[in-house]
Amino acid sequence: MSRRFDSARHHFFFSLDGGAGGTVKSTFMDYKTTKSLRKAFGARHWSEVKAESSWQIFKIISEFVDGFQKLNKIGPCVSIFGSARMQPGDKYYEMAVEIAQLLTQEGYGVITGGGPGIMEAANKGAYQGGGPSVGLNIELPMEQEPNPYIDRDKLINFDYFFVRKVMFIKYAQGFIVMPGGYGTLDELFEALTLIQTLKIGKFPIVLVGSEFWAGLLDWMKKTLIEDFKTVSPEDLDLFQVVDTPTEAVDIINRFYSRYLMAPNF
């Protein structure tokens, strides 16, 4: 391996020789980036780290307090998750609007992540239905802006994902999960794990769109249950898959025709 520094471009070039008849691959690292990384991970005095951690604890506590105080007042809600990339007119965007409207007619409010896409659609449906429309917005590098359908007194901004996730779980009487990406899957499996491990009581989890979820379900049945036995067959009973807004809301209603509504912990 040879290394060459290009002073004009501030790059290190590394050449890897694949040997006789092999191929040569080249990569580069930005010199300024490596310097900043060394500085970031440089040795710091323990008291400096401890002081930063102490202030961070106060910030985390303040987010919990703010969330608890505001969400304690809103009554029973259902958290709706899904992709931020869906647009008005998309099939699942319009379904989320309808689901939220139906939920408000049944006396529920709606909690979302506060952003665009499915989150916007669900808040829009709750707003149009006259029910509580809650947005738990997260501050991200791409500067996610809260959507305009959130009740102004029910918009909460978070810096920490884990605090926000507690609010989704604690104050939701159910989860309705639309097609989405990593964030949607994260929220889904967080809830399934907490119910499976008995850290919270069971509540309804509804996946909307069998065409979207079919591949994941097939993988869970084949790989997790049959091949590797890393989950039990009954763990698939922790959620249900539907294809219409009416089915999704009916599952929530049927569950609470048998159980009392209350915060989950």
Buried (B, 14 or more C-beta within 10 A) or exposed (E): EEEEEEEEEBBBBEEEEEEEEEEEEEEEEEBEEEEEEEEEEEEEEEEEEEEEEEEEEEEBEEBBEBBBEBBEEBBBBBBBBBBBEBEEEBEBBBBBBBBBBBBBEBEBBBBBBBBBBBBBBBBBBBBBBEBBBBBBBBEEEEEBEBBEBBBEEBBBBBBBEEBBBBBBBBBBBBBBBBBBEEBBEBBBEBBBEBBBEEEBEBBBBBBBBEEBBEEEBEEBBEEBBEEEEEBEEEBBEBBBBBEEBEBBBBBBBEBBEEEEBEBBE
